[in-house]
Amino acid sequence: MRKNNISKKMTAILTAVLLLGSLTACGDKQPVPQTGDGGSEAGTVVIDDMQGAEQSGEAAGAGQGSEASDAGQTDAQQEDAQAGTITELTGKVTLFSYETEETLTYEGGAPFPYAYAVTPGLELDEASAAQYPKLAAALKSMNEDNQTLSRYALANMTGVMSEDLSYGMEPFYSCYEEAHANVTRADAQVLSFLVTTDSFYNGAHPNIYYNSRIYDSQTGEILGIGDIFKNRDALIDVIVEHLDPIAVDPEEGFAFDESDIQSMRATITDEVEQEYLHFTMGEEGVTCHFDPYELMYYALGPIESAFSYAEYPELFNEKYVPDHSPELPAGERFPEDPETEKTLFTVDELLSSLPEEEQWNDTEGDGDDAGYHVVECPDWDVTYLADGIFDTLTEPPFTIREVSHTYDEYYMPEPWAKEHGIELPAGFVYGSSYSDDMYTYWVSNNAANGYMSIELYDASGSITYGTFDLSAYLNPPVVAPEDVAYTEMAIDYAAARDGVLYVEIGHRTYAASQPCTAFILAIRIEDGALLWKSDYQVAGAQNFLIGEDTIICGYGFTREPDYLYVLSRHSGAKLQTIKLHSAPEYFIPEDDSLIVLTYDTIYEYNISMN
């Protein structure tokens, strides 16, 4: 499904993908720190005599750390650490960077940069690695994990590029992922850094995301909220008290109203309880970092909350409070034009590399072919139920009970499913067609040329059941005219059962721009008659599930409500609504259980018949 091909998680790690993935394919190329003026290493943070550092460079999301042996650490150092004495971390933390591009070359034209990304790694120099072997091992493991994620994300981006081209679309924009790293503190107690990712994926505007990581310098373990702070309730109060929209000029006299504060407190409470608060430690105190949209509207920009160790001594675990607080020296930036690894290919070469069934089929029915049906579009303002259809179902014939939910900001559906031996439902994620046990579905989302249709075949693809022209659904009313380019409708999923074809249609931006999105049509296969149209904003995931009398689907988007819905299969009416933490992506049936993969949470539900 196009609007959810790359989620916020993907933007956080795609940087690692495009670059580290391509370098991995090139061989054992080692990162080389960029050289600045006077022969110094730009991107290198020098840590000496408990002096922290701050460095802006290119970075990507971090993987999990791992422990190493105590080899290389002297007995005296180990005894000091065990006794609570701080052994100074001397030497260097190096931030190295890569940059890469994916480029399309059109015949007779210059190469067009379709996408580019920058990503870093962090490592200790030889002397510091010997003194802090567990921290060095954790950073090495983090860099290796980033490379693993990078290979997956590169494949995902290539899939999106291929999909656009398979629809006959020529890219007119450059997607990018740029991540910058700030080392906010580095000493014998902790290594703390913030990763700021700036990304653009042909949406309404660029996005900024934060990720933070704090390591225990002695053990190499990742420190969480419970390690740094003594009281979570007190922490929430302090964060709320110090909230500051950093992009707003103080002279404007901006102030949050009480409803804003209550809303932000609820979000912050959830983040603290679920352990996904992004915060960094400096020499003088702690700063919490909130993305645009995370607490308030996008135009307000990022929000921070900074408070000192001295102001709230009872809040902190003394083990990680620095003994003294020298001022952080200013970091150096990487050179503006680091050496770049580029891959050039032509559009024809890319298309010819696709499996034959994924190449764009521009032969569309003209309305005179047998089995060609133009599906009507009723009034956009209301749901629709065809005459003569009566539905007495008012509630689901089963009970859905939540068994568990697991929050994981960094998980991705495909690796998670592989790890758990679960097959994700097929759909239009990477191509124009897919098959289930009964049917093959072939979609043409060609809004640029005013055409949208779906062809239905048997599972083998040898028997044609019809072509269903849905072009009438390409032009719903638009609330925000400036967003017309982002509200192109597309068929996102389809499934057929008992002579009825169910089709999910939507666009890739906010419902505020065009609310007639994420709905399901029920179409009689025999003659293409529309049986019903569901309410809007109920079905925006990669799939939905069809039961005997019901359809399980769901919808969510940035700063919009996220829900699981149970609809009647006979009329499309809502029978049940279940709140989710974030937007649903997949619904997976497992015996008497239902697994729901959302943007950042994995749910398991038990389903029992009433």
C-alpha positions as CSV (number, residue, x, y, z in Angstrom):
1,M,0.0,0.0,0.0
2,R,1.6,3.2,-1.1
3,K,0.8,5.6,1.7
4,N,2.3,3.3,4.3
5,N,5.3,1.9,2.4
6,I,7.7,3.9,4.5
7,S,6.6,4.7,8.0
8,K,8.2,6.9,10.5
9,K,10.3,4.0,11.7
10,M,11.6,3.6,8.2
11,T,12.7,7.2,8.0
12,A,14.7,6.6,11.2
13,I,16.8,3.8,9.7
14,L,16.7,4.3,6.0
15,T,19.8,6.4,6.3
16,A,21.7,3.3,7.4
17,V,20.0,1.4,4.6
18,L,20.9,3.3,1.5
19,L,24.5,3.8,2.5
20,L,25.7,1.1,4.7
21,G,23.7,-1.4,2.6
22,S,25.5,-0.4,-0.6
23,L,28.9,-0.3,1.0
24,T,28.4,-3.8,2.4
25,A,27.7,-4.9,-1.2
26,C,30.9,-3.3,-2.3
27,G,33.2,-5.2,0.0
28,D,35.1,-4.6,3.2
29,K,35.3,-0.8,2.9
30,Q,36.2,0.8,6.2
31,P,34.9,4.1,7.4
32,V,37.4,6.9,7.2
33,P,36.9,10.0,9.4
34,Q,36.8,13.2,7.3
35,T,39.8,15.5,7.6
36,G,39.2,19.2,8.5
37,D,41.4,22.2,8.4
38,G,44.9,21.9,9.8
39,G,44.8,18.1,9.5
40,S,42.5,17.6,12.5
41,E,39.7,15.0,12.3
42,A,36.4,16.7,11.8
43,G,33.8,14.6,13.5
44,T,36.1,13.5,16.3
45,V,35.1,14.3,19.8
46,V,38.1,14.6,22.2
47,I,37.3,13.7,25.8
48,D,39.9,14.5,28.4
49,D,39.8,15.2,32.2
50,M,36.1,14.6,32.5
51,Q,35.4,17.2,29.7
52,G,32.3,16.2,27.6
53,A,31.9,17.1,24.0
54,E,29.2,18.1,21.5
55,Q,29.5,17.0,17.9
56,S,27.2,17.5,14.9
57,G,27.7,14.8,12.2
58,E,25.7,12.4,10.2
59,A,24.1,9.5,12.1
60,A,21.4,6.8,11.9
61,G,19.3,4.9,14.4
62,A,21.1,2.8,17.0
63,G,21.0,-0.9,17.4
64,Q,21.3,-2.9,20.6
65,G,24.5,-3.0,22.6
66,S,26.2,-6.1,23.9
67,E,28.7,-6.9,26.6
68,A,32.3,-7.8,26.1
69,S,34.9,-9.4,28.3
70,D,36.9,-7.4,30.8
71,A,40.1,-8.0,28.9
72,G,42.2,-4.8,28.5
73,Q,40.8,-3.2,31.7
74,T,43.3,-3.1,34.6
75,D,42.6,-4.6,38.0
76,A,42.8,-1.1,39.5
77,Q,40.3,0.3,37.0
78,Q,37.9,-2.5,37.8
79,E,38.3,-2.0,41.5
80,D,37.7,1.7,41.1
81,A,34.6,1.1,39.1
82,Q,33.2,-1.4,41.7
83,A,34.0,1.0,44.5
84,G,32.2,3.9,42.7
85,T,35.4,5.8,42.0
86,I,35.3,7.5,38.6
87,T,38.2,6.6,36.3
88,E,38.5,9.2,33.7
89,L,37.6,8.3,30.1
90,T,40.5,9.7,28.1
91,G,41.0,9.4,24.4
92,K,38.5,10.0,21.6
93,V,35.0,9.1,20.4
94,T,35.0,9.2,16.6
95,L,31.9,9.9,14.6
96,F,32.5,8.7,11.1
97,S,30.1,9.3,8.2
98,Y,29.1,7.9,4.8
99,E,27.0,9.4,2.1
100,T,25.2,7.7,-0.8
101,E,22.8,8.4,-3.7
102,E,20.4,6.3,-5.8
103,T,20.3,8.0,-9.2
104,L,18.0,7.6,-12.2
105,T,19.5,8.5,-15.6
106,Y,16.9,9.4,-18.2
107,E,17.7,9.0,-21.9
108,G,19.1,12.3,-23.1
109,G,19.1,13.8,-19.6
110,A,21.4,14.3,-16.7
111,P,21.3,11.8,-13.7
112,F,18.5,12.6,-11.4
113,P,19.1,11.9,-7.7
114,Y,16.0,9.9,-6.7
115,A,17.2,9.5,-3.1
116,Y,20.2,10.2,-0.9
117,A,21.1,9.4,2.7
118,V,23.8,10.0,5.2
119,T,24.6,7.8,8.2
120,P,27.3,7.5,10.8
121,G,28.8,5.2,13.3
122,L,30.4,5.7,16.7
123,E,33.6,4.1,17.9
124,L,36.3,4.6,20.6
125,D,39.9,5.0,19.7
126,E,42.3,2.1,20.5
127,A,43.4,3.4,24.0
128,S,39.9,4.1,25.2
129,A,38.6,0.8,23.8
130,A,41.2,-1.0,25.9
131,Q,40.1,1.0,28.9
132,Y,36.4,0.6,28.3
133,P,36.1,-2.7,26.4
134,K,32.4,-3.2,27.1
135,L,31.4,0.2,25.9
136,A,33.6,-0.4,22.8
137,A,31.9,-3.7,22.2
138,A,28.4,-2.1,22.6
139,L,29.2,0.6,20.0
140,K,30.6,-2.1,17.6
141,S,27.4,-4.1,18.0
142,M,25.3,-1.0,17.4
143,N,27.1,-0.2,14.2
144,E,26.7,-3.9,13.0
145,D,22.9,-3.8,13.8
146,N,22.6,-0.6,11.8
147,Q,24.1,-2.3,8.8
148,T,21.6,-5.2,9.1
149,L,18.7,-2.7,9.3
150,S,20.3,-0.8,6.4
151,R,20.1,-3.7,4.0
152,Y,16.4,-4.2,4.7
153,A,15.6,-0.5,4.3
154,L,17.5,-0.3,1.0
155,A,15.4,-3.2,-0.3
156,N,12.2,-1.3,0.9
157,M,13.2,1.9,-0.8
158,T,14.1,0.0,-4.0
159,G,10.6,-1.5,-3.8
160,V,9.0,1.9,-3.6
161,M,11.0,3.2,-6.5
162,S,10.1,0.1,-8.6
163,E,6.5,0.4,-7.7
164,D,6.3,4.1,-8.8
165,L,8.0,3.2,-12.1
166,S,5.7,0.1,-12.6
167,Y,2.7,2.5,-12.5
168,G,4.3,4.5,-15.3
169,M,5.2,7.4,-12.9
170,E,8.4,9.4,-13.4
171,P,9.9,10.7,-10.1
172,F,9.9,14.4,-9.9
173,Y,11.4,14.8,-6.4
174,S,14.4,13.7,-4.4
175,C,13.7,11.7,-1.3
176,Y,16.3,12.1,1.5
177,E,17.4,10.9,4.9
178,E,19.9,13.0,6.7
179,A,20.7,12.1,10.3
180,H,22.9,14.2,12.6
181,A,24.5,13.1,15.8
182,N,25.3,15.2,18.9
183,V,27.4,13.6,21.6
184,T,26.1,15.5,24.6
185,R,28.3,13.8,27.3
186,A,31.2,11.3,27.2
187,D,33.0,10.4,30.4
188,A,33.8,7.5,32.6
189,Q,30.1,7.3,33.7
190,V,28.1,7.6,30.5
191,L,28.2,8.1,26.8
192,S,25.1,10.1,25.7
193,F,24.2,11.1,22.2
194,L,21.1,12.4,20.2
195,V,20.3,11.4,16.7
196,T,18.2,14.0,14.7
197,T,16.9,12.7,11.4
198,D,15.6,15.0,8.8
199,S,13.6,13.2,6.0
200,F,11.4,13.9,3.1
201,Y,9.2,11.2,1.2
202,N,7.1,13.3,-1.1
203,G,4.7,14.1,1.7
204,A,3.2,17.4,2.7
205,H,6.4,18.6,4.2
206,P,9.7,17.2,5.6
207,N,9.8,15.6,9.0
208,I,12.2,15.6,11.9
209,Y,12.6,12.6,14.3
210,Y,14.7,12.2,17.4
211,N,16.4,9.1,18.8
212,S,18.6,9.1,21.9
213,R,21.0,6.6,23.4
214,I,22.8,6.6,26.8
215,Y,25.4,3.9,27.6
216,D,27.0,3.1,30.9
217,S,30.6,3.6,30.1
218,Q,31.7,0.8,32.5
219,T,29.3,-1.9,31.5
220,G,28.3,-1.0,28.0
221,E,24.7,-1.4,28.9
222,I,22.0,0.9,27.6
223,L,20.5,3.0,30.4
224,G,16.8,3.6,30.6
225,I,14.5,5.9,32.6
226,G,14.6,3.7,35.7
227,D,18.4,3.7,35.7
228,I,18.7,7.5,35.6
229,F,15.7,8.7,37.5
230,K,14.4,7.7,40.9
231,N,10.7,8.7,40.6
232,R,8.7,8.6,37.4
233,D,5.8,10.7,38.6
234,A,8.1,13.4,39.8
235,L,10.0,13.2,36.4
236,I,6.7,13.8,34.5
237,D,6.0,16.9,36.6
238,V,9.5,18.3,36.0
239,I,9.3,17.6,32.2
240,V,5.9,19.4,32.0
241,E,7.1,22.3,34.0
242,H,10.1,23.0,31.7
243,L,8.5,22.4,28.3
244,D,9.8,24.9,25.8
245,P,8.9,25.3,22.0
246,I,12.5,26.0,21.0
247,A,11.6,27.3,17.5
248,V,9.3,30.1,18.9
249,D,10.8,33.5,19.5
250,P,10.4,34.2,23.3
251,E,9.5,37.8,22.5
252,E,6.3,36.6,20.8
253,G,4.9,35.9,24.3
254,F,3.8,32.3,23.4
255,A,2.3,30.3,26.2
256,F,0.6,26.9,26.4
257,D,-3.0,26.9,27.6
258,E,-4.3,24.5,30.1
259,S,-5.8,22.1,27.6
260,D,-2.4,22.0,25.8
261,I,-0.7,21.2,29.0
262,Q,-3.1,18.4,29.9
263,S,-2.8,16.9,26.4
264,M,1.0,17.0,26.5
265,R,1.1,15.6,30.1
266,A,-0.9,12.6,28.9
267,T,1.5,11.9,26.0
268,I,4.6,12.4,28.2
269,T,3.1,10.1,30.9
270,D,2.6,7.4,28.3
271,E,6.1,7.8,27.0
272,V,7.6,7.6,30.5
273,E,5.6,4.5,31.4
274,Q,6.3,2.8,28.1
275,E,10.1,3.7,28.2
276,Y,10.2,5.5,24.9
277,L,11.0,9.0,26.1
278,H,14.0,10.5,24.1
279,F,16.4,12.3,26.5
280,T,20.1,13.0,26.7
281,M,22.4,13.7,29.5
282,G,24.9,16.7,29.5
283,E,27.4,17.9,32.1
284,E,24.8,20.2,33.8
285,G,21.6,18.4,33.3
286,V,19.1,16.4,31.2
287,T,17.2,17.5,28.0
288,C,14.1,15.7,26.8
289,H,13.5,16.0,23.0
290,F,10.0,15.9,21.4
291,D,9.5,15.7,17.6
292,P,7.2,18.1,15.8
293,Y,3.7,16.5,16.1
294,E,4.7,14.5,19.1
295,L,3.2,16.9,21.6
296,M,1.7,19.7,19.5
297,Y,1.0,20.8,15.9
298,Y,3.7,20.7,13.3
299,A,4.1,24.4,12.8
300,L,5.1,24.9,16.4
301,G,8.3,22.8,15.7
302,P,10.3,20.6,18.1
303,I,9.7,21.0,21.9
304,E,12.4,20.5,24.6
305,S,12.4,20.2,28.3
306,A,15.7,20.9,30.0
307,F,16.5,20.8,33.7
308,S,19.6,20.6,35.8
309,Y,21.0,18.0,38.3
310,A,21.5,20.9,40.8
311,E,17.9,22.0,40.6
312,Y,16.4,18.5,41.3
313,P,19.1,16.5,43.1
314,E,16.5,14.1,44.6
315,L,15.3,13.1,41.1
316,F,18.5,11.5,39.8
317,N,20.5,8.4,40.5
318,E,23.8,9.8,42.0
319,K,25.8,7.1,40.1
320,Y,25.3,9.0,36.8
321,V,25.5,12.6,38.0
322,P,28.9,14.1,37.0
323,D,31.2,15.1,39.8
324,H,31.7,18.5,38.1
325,S,30.4,20.3,35.1
326,P,32.8,21.9,32.7
327,E,31.3,23.7,29.7
328,L,30.9,21.6,26.6
329,P,33.3,22.6,23.8
330,A,31.7,23.4,20.5
331,G,31.9,20.5,18.0
332,E,33.1,20.6,14.4
333,R,30.9,19.9,11.4
334,F,31.8,17.4,8.7
335,P,32.9,18.9,5.3
336,E,29.9,19.9,3.2
337,D,30.7,17.5,0.4
338,P,32.1,14.2,1.7
339,E,33.1,11.6,-0.8
340,T,30.0,9.9,-2.2
341,E,29.3,6.4,-3.4
342,K,26.9,6.5,-6.4
343,T,24.9,3.9,-8.3
344,L,23.7,4.9,-11.8
345,F,21.0,3.1,-13.7
346,T,18.4,3.9,-16.3
347,V,14.7,3.6,-16.0
348,D,14.6,0.8,-18.6
349,E,17.2,-1.1,-16.7
350,L,15.3,-0.8,-13.5
351,L,12.0,-1.9,-15.1
352,S,13.7,-4.8,-16.8
353,S,15.0,-6.0,-13.5
354,L,11.5,-6.4,-12.0
355,P,9.7,-9.7,-12.1
356,E,7.5,-9.8,-15.1
357,E,4.3,-9.8,-13.1
358,E,5.3,-6.5,-11.4
359,Q,5.9,-4.6,-14.6
360,W,3.4,-2.0,-15.4
361,N,0.5,-3.2,-17.6
362,D,-0.9,-0.2,-19.5
363,T,-3.5,-2.2,-21.5
364,E,-6.8,-1.2,-19.9
365,G,-10.3,-2.2,-20.8
366,D,-12.3,0.3,-23.0
367,G,-15.7,-0.7,-21.6
368,D,-16.6,-2.9,-24.5
369,D,-14.8,-6.0,-23.3
370,A,-16.7,-8.8,-21.7
371,G,-16.5,-8.6,-17.9
372,Y,-15.5,-4.9,-17.9
373,H,-17.5,-3.1,-15.2
374,V,-17.6,0.6,-14.4
375,V,-18.4,0.9,-10.7
376,E,-20.6,3.8,-9.8
377,C,-19.7,6.4,-7.1
378,P,-22.6,7.6,-5.0
379,D,-22.7,10.8,-2.9
380,W,-19.3,11.4,-1.3
381,D,-20.9,12.9,1.8
382,V,-22.5,9.7,3.1
383,T,-22.1,5.9,3.4
384,Y,-24.0,3.9,0.8
385,L,-26.2,0.8,1.0
386,A,-27.9,-0.5,-2.2
387,D,-31.6,-0.9,-2.3
388,G,-32.9,-4.3,-1.1
389,I,-30.1,-5.0,1.3
390,F,-31.1,-5.4,4.9
391,D,-28.7,-6.0,7.7
392,T,-29.8,-7.0,11.2
393,L,-26.3,-7.4,12.6
394,T,-25.8,-4.8,15.4
395,E,-22.8,-6.3,17.2
396,P,-20.0,-8.7,16.4
397,P,-20.8,-12.4,16.9
398,F,-17.6,-12.8,18.9
399,T,-15.7,-11.1,21.7
400,I,-12.3,-9.6,21.2
401,R,-10.2,-9.5,24.4
402,E,-6.6,-8.1,24.5
403,V,-4.1,-10.6,25.8
404,S,-1.0,-8.5,25.5
405,H,0.7,-5.6,23.8
406,T,4.4,-4.8,23.4
407,Y,5.7,-1.4,22.5
408,D,8.8,-1.4,20.3
409,E,9.7,1.9,18.6
410,Y,12.3,0.2,16.4
411,Y,10.6,-3.0,15.3
412,M,9.7,-3.5,11.7
413,P,6.9,-5.9,10.6
414,E,9.0,-8.0,8.1
415,P,11.9,-8.9,10.4
416,W,9.5,-9.4,13.3
417,A,7.4,-11.8,11.3
418,K,10.4,-13.7,10.1
419,E,11.7,-14.0,13.6
420,H,8.4,-15.4,14.9
421,G,7.8,-17.7,11.9
422,I,4.7,-15.8,10.8
423,E,3.9,-15.0,7.2
424,L,2.6,-11.5,6.6
425,P,-0.6,-11.2,4.5
426,A,0.0,-10.6,0.8
427,G,-1.0,-7.3,-0.7
428,F,0.0,-4.4,-3.0
429,V,3.0,-3.4,-0.8
430,Y,5.7,-3.9,-3.4
431,G,3.9,-4.5,-6.6
432,S,0.8,-4.4,-8.7
433,S,-0.6,-7.9,-8.0
434,Y,-0.8,-10.6,-5.4
435,S,-2.7,-13.9,-4.9
436,D,-4.5,-15.6,-2.1
437,D,-5.9,-19.1,-1.9
438,M,-8.8,-18.3,-4.2
439,Y,-8.0,-15.3,-6.4
440,T,-5.3,-13.2,-8.1
441,Y,-5.7,-9.4,-7.9
442,W,-4.1,-7.0,-10.4
443,V,-4.4,-3.3,-9.7
444,S,-3.8,-0.3,-11.8
445,N,-3.3,2.9,-9.8
446,N,-2.7,5.5,-12.5
447,A,-4.2,8.7,-11.1
448,A,-1.9,10.8,-13.3
449,N,-3.8,9.5,-16.4
450,G,-7.2,9.5,-14.7
451,Y,-7.6,5.7,-14.4
452,M,-7.9,3.3,-11.4
453,S,-9.0,-0.3,-11.7
454,I,-8.6,-3.8,-10.4
455,E,-8.7,-7.1,-12.4
456,L,-9.8,-10.3,-10.7
457,Y,-8.6,-13.8,-11.8
458,D,-8.6,-17.2,-10.3
459,A,-5.6,-18.1,-8.1
460,S,-3.7,-19.5,-11.2
461,G,-4.3,-16.3,-13.2
462,S,-5.9,-18.3,-16.1
463,I,-9.6,-17.5,-15.6
464,T,-10.8,-13.9,-15.7
465,Y,-13.7,-12.8,-13.5
466,G,-13.7,-9.2,-14.6
467,T,-12.1,-5.8,-14.6
468,F,-13.6,-3.2,-12.2
469,D,-13.1,0.4,-13.2
470,L,-13.0,2.5,-10.0
471,S,-11.9,5.8,-11.7
472,A,-15.0,7.5,-10.4
473,Y,-13.3,7.4,-6.9
474,L,-10.2,9.4,-8.0
475,N,-11.7,12.8,-7.4
476,P,-13.3,13.2,-4.0
477,P,-14.0,16.7,-2.6
478,V,-10.8,18.3,-1.3
479,V,-10.9,20.5,1.8
480,A,-7.4,21.9,1.3
481,P,-6.8,22.7,-2.4
482,E,-3.1,23.2,-1.8
483,D,-2.8,19.5,-0.9
484,V,-4.4,18.2,-4.2
485,A,-1.0,16.7,-5.2
486,Y,-0.9,14.6,-2.1
487,T,-4.5,13.4,-2.1
488,E,-4.4,11.1,-5.1
489,M,-6.5,8.1,-4.4
490,A,-5.3,4.5,-4.8
491,I,-6.4,1.0,-4.3
492,D,-4.6,-0.2,-1.3
493,Y,-6.0,-3.7,-0.7
494,A,-8.6,-6.1,-2.0
495,A,-10.1,-9.5,-1.2
496,A,-13.0,-11.5,-2.6
497,R,-15.5,-13.9,-1.0
498,D,-18.8,-15.4,-1.8
499,G,-19.2,-13.5,-5.1
500,V,-18.3,-10.1,-3.6
501,L,-15.1,-8.1,-4.1
502,Y,-14.1,-5.9,-1.2
503,V,-11.7,-3.0,-2.1
504,E,-9.9,-0.6,0.2
505,I,-9.3,2.9,-1.2
506,G,-7.4,5.8,0.3
507,H,-4.7,8.5,-0.1
508,R,-1.4,9.1,1.6
509,T,-1.8,12.3,3.6
510,Y,-3.9,13.7,6.4
511,A,-7.6,13.3,6.6
512,A,-7.8,17.1,7.3
513,S,-6.6,17.6,3.7
514,Q,-9.2,15.3,2.3
515,P,-11.4,13.3,4.7
516,C,-13.0,11.0,2.1
517,T,-10.3,8.4,2.5
518,A,-9.6,4.9,3.9
519,F,-12.9,3.3,3.1
520,I,-14.1,-0.1,1.8
521,L,-16.3,-0.8,-1.2
522,A,-18.3,-4.0,-1.6
523,I,-18.8,-4.9,-5.3
524,R,-20.8,-7.7,-6.8
525,I,-18.4,-9.6,-9.0
526,E,-21.1,-10.8,-11.4
527,D,-22.1,-7.4,-12.7
528,G,-19.9,-4.8,-10.9
529,A,-22.8,-3.4,-8.9
530,L,-21.9,-1.5,-5.8
531,L,-23.5,-3.1,-2.7
532,W,-22.2,-0.8,0.0
533,K,-19.6,1.8,0.8
534,S,-18.3,2.0,4.4
535,D,-17.7,5.1,6.5
536,Y,-14.4,7.0,5.8
537,Q,-11.2,6.6,7.9
538,V,-11.8,3.0,8.9
539,A,-9.5,1.0,6.6
540,G,-5.9,2.2,6.0
541,A,-3.8,-0.8,6.9
542,Q,-1.9,-3.1,4.5
543,N,-4.8,-5.6,4.7
544,F,-8.2,-6.4,6.3
545,L,-9.7,-9.7,7.4
546,I,-13.0,-11.1,6.1
547,G,-15.0,-13.3,8.4
548,E,-18.4,-15.1,8.0
549,D,-20.3,-11.9,8.9
550,T,-17.7,-9.3,9.7
551,I,-14.6,-7.5,8.4
552,I,-11.8,-6.5,10.7
553,C,-9.9,-3.4,9.6
554,G,-8.3,-0.3,11.0
555,Y,-7.1,3.2,10.5
556,G,-4.7,5.7,12.0
557,F,-2.3,8.5,10.9
558,T,0.0,11.1,12.4
559,R,-1.9,13.1,15.1
560,E,-5.1,11.3,14.2
561,P,-7.0,8.7,16.2
562,D,-5.8,5.1,15.8
563,Y,-8.5,2.3,15.9
564,L,-9.3,-1.2,15.1
565,Y,-12.8,-1.5,13.6
566,V,-15.2,-4.5,13.2
567,L,-17.6,-3.9,10.3
568,S,-20.6,-5.8,9.2
569,R,-19.7,-7.7,6.0
570,H,-23.3,-7.3,4.8
571,S,-23.6,-3.5,5.0
572,G,-20.2,-2.0,6.1
573,A,-21.7,-0.6,9.3
574,K,-19.4,-0.2,12.3
575,L,-20.1,-2.9,15.0
576,Q,-17.1,-2.3,17.3
577,T,-14.3,0.2,17.8
578,I,-11.1,-0.6,19.7
579,K,-8.5,2.1,20.5
580,L,-4.9,1.4,19.4
581,H,-1.7,3.1,20.4
582,S,-0.7,3.8,16.8
583,A,-1.8,3.2,13.2
584,P,-2.4,-0.4,12.4
585,E,-0.4,-2.0,9.6
586,Y,-1.2,-5.7,9.5
587,F,-4.0,-7.9,10.8
588,I,-2.8,-11.5,11.2
589,P,-5.2,-14.4,12.2
590,E,-3.6,-17.2,14.3
591,D,-6.0,-19.9,15.4
592,D,-8.3,-18.3,18.0
593,S,-6.0,-15.3,18.2
594,L,-5.6,-12.0,16.3
595,I,-2.2,-10.3,16.0
596,V,-2.3,-6.6,15.1
597,L,1.0,-5.0,14.1
598,T,0.8,-1.3,14.4
599,Y,3.4,1.4,13.8
600,D,5.1,0.9,17.1
601,T,3.1,-1.7,19.1
602,I,2.4,-5.5,18.6
603,Y,-1.0,-6.5,20.0
604,E,-2.4,-10.0,20.6
605,Y,-6.1,-10.5,21.0
606,N,-8.2,-13.6,21.9
607,I,-11.3,-14.1,19.8
608,S,-14.1,-16.2,21.3
609,M,-17.5,-16.8,19.7
610,N,-20.5,-15.5,21.6
